[in-house]
Amino acid sequence: MYPEIEPYDQGMLDVGDGNRVYWEVCGNPYGKPVVFLHGGPGGGSAPVHRRLFDPAAYRIVLLDQRGCGRSLPHSSDPGADLSTNTTWHLVADLERLREHLGIDRWQVFGGSWGATLALAYAETHPERVTELVLRGIFTLRERELDWYYGGGAGMLFPELWDRVTALAPDGDVIGTYARLLHHPDPAVHEPAAVAWSVWEGSTVTLLERPELVAAFAEPRYALAFARIENHYFAHRGWLEEGQLIRDAGKLQGIPAVIVQGRYDLATPPATAWDLHRAWPGSELVMVPDAGHAFDEPGILRALLAATDRFRP
């Protein structure tokens, strides 16, 4: 990865509905604009994400999407209102940020949920996108959600899945956790948040990384992450079934690299394959020895190769 770097500009953008979104810019102020979209939803951005781009070539924009990271209000706060936190609110937030920063067109980089948001944004505003770099493709189709929260993935990790379903014995994981996560009693919502979050932290890498699992188990992070993620999944991202793949033709002419881990448990390769087939001109890089996380060696190499290729 590129060396550590600090922002030269940052702020809080008022996006309406009482929300303020944290943003930062680093790298070359006169470089090619690129925006990094984090996963989750609710995962937030981190300093390590700045290192995916050549700082001499790129004007690197990072943000924390509504309700998470350094954005306010934080979804772990009591009485957090998620009614104005939807896919289309986030698409509009990206446009507000682009205009606020005086950017005409930018490269859009997103992984996991960030890839979902990147597709929704690019299919809505294709004229604003120079290239797309996507990793771990997720489009919120029923079969994708059913795989990860309906027991499919749990067949590979039964000891972890048992911890999740212990709080949802009726088998409706998404529905039951929606109630638990918003229960006013911390003795109810905190264990549910940690169980939801740790399931993901334990399964996003090919081999489990204890330090990553511990980060997902931190209560404040876990509560915002679980609440936002569950909120989006319960509403199927406010997308029609198969919408993002159905509308991939709108992206024709936009250079794109799709990076996918062969053994990605969270977002299996079938979705990346379906998107690639529906998207004329897209390039699919299947990494044979990787899971889901962006910093697994093979995935990281492919992502850096893509951002290097697209730099001016």
Helices and strands as residue ranges (DSSP letters): E 9-16, E 19-27, E 32-37, G 47-52, E 58-63, H 87-100, E 106-111, H 113-124, G 126-128, E 129-135, H 142-149, G 153-155, H 158-165, H 173-181, H 186-203, H 210-216, H 219-234, G 236-238, H 243-246, G 248-251, E 256-261, H 269-278, E 283-287, H 297-310
